[in-house]
Amino acid sequence: MDAQTKWEFSCNLEVNYGSEKKAGIVYSALTVDKELQPDKVKREVSVSDGKLIVHFEAIEARFLRASFSAFVDVLTLATKTIEEFGQGIDL
């Protein structure tokens, strides 16, 4: 990334899992995949108080939308997996 790059577009996403363990599982599953165009999109993911917190920044709105959309698709899959297979497990 050069000094000319401007990260003009940003958004935040927060998902409350109600448990640090559940949020940590989703975090571990999602942070494996890095951004495909790190020179155009930045994504920071963290866990706090049982919540998954994600901050996106991009140089253009279309890159932000594409990154956010792809992330939410995988987030939805990870969340549904925990809901389906986490029954009876102390999460």
C-alpha positions in Angstrom: 0.0 0.0 0.0 1.4 3.4 -0.9 1.1 6.6 0.9 -1.5 7.8 -1.6 -4.1 5.1 -0.7 -7.1 6.7 1.0 -9.4 4.5 3.1 -12.5 6.6 2.6 -15.2 4.0 3.1 -15.7 2.1 6.3 -18.3 0.1 8.2 -18.6 -1.9 11.4 -20.4 -5.1 12.2 -21.0 -6.4 15.7 -22.6 -9.8 16.4 -23.5 -10.8 20.0 -23.0 -14.5 20.5 -23.7 -14.2 24.3 -20.6 -16.2 25.0 -16.9 -15.6 24.7 -16.4 -19.2 23.6 -18.9 -19.1 20.8 -17.6 -15.7 19.6 -14.0 -17.2 19.8 -15.0 -20.2 17.7 -16.4 -18.0 15.0 -13.4 -15.7 15.2 -11.0 -18.6 14.7 -13.0 -19.9 11.7 -13.2 -16.5 10.0 -9.7 -15.1 10.5 -8.1 -17.9 8.5 -9.3 -16.2 5.3 -7.4 -13.1 4.5 -8.7 -10.3 2.3 -8.1 -11.1 -1.4 -7.2 -7.5 -2.2 -5.4 -6.1 0.9 -4.3 -3.0 -1.0 -8.0 -2.1 -1.5 -9.8 -3.5 1.6 -8.7 -3.8 5.3 -10.6 -6.0 7.8 -10.0 -6.1 11.5 -11.8 -8.8 13.6 -11.8 -9.0 17.4 -13.8 -10.6 20.2 -15.0 -8.7 23.3 -17.6 -9.6 25.9 -19.0 -12.4 23.8 -19.3 -10.3 20.7 -17.6 -10.6 17.4 -16.5 -7.1 16.2 -15.5 -6.4 12.7 -14.2 -3.2 11.1 -13.9 -2.8 7.4 -12.2 0.0 5.4 -11.9 0.3 1.6 -10.7 2.7 -1.0 -14.0 2.4 -2.9 -17.6 1.6 -1.9 -17.8 -1.3 -4.3 -14.8 -3.0 -2.6 -16.3 -2.4 0.8 -19.7 -3.9 -0.3 -18.0 -7.0 -1.9 -15.8 -7.7 1.1 -18.7 -7.1 3.6 -21.0 -9.3 1.7 -18.6 -12.2 1.3 -17.7 -12.0 5.0 -21.4 -12.0 6.1 -22.0 -15.1 3.9 -19.2 -17.0 5.7 -20.2 -15.6 9.1 -23.8 -16.9 8.5 -22.5 -20.3 7.7 -20.3 -20.4 10.8 -23.1 -19.2 13.0 -25.6 -21.8 11.6 -23.0 -24.5 12.2 -22.6 -23.6 15.9 -26.4 -23.4 16.2 -26.8 -26.8 14.6 -24.0 -28.8 16.0 -23.4 -26.9 19.3 -26.6 -28.2 20.9 -25.8 -29.9 24.2 -22.2 -28.6 24.3 -21.2 -26.1 26.9 -20.5 -23.1 24.7 
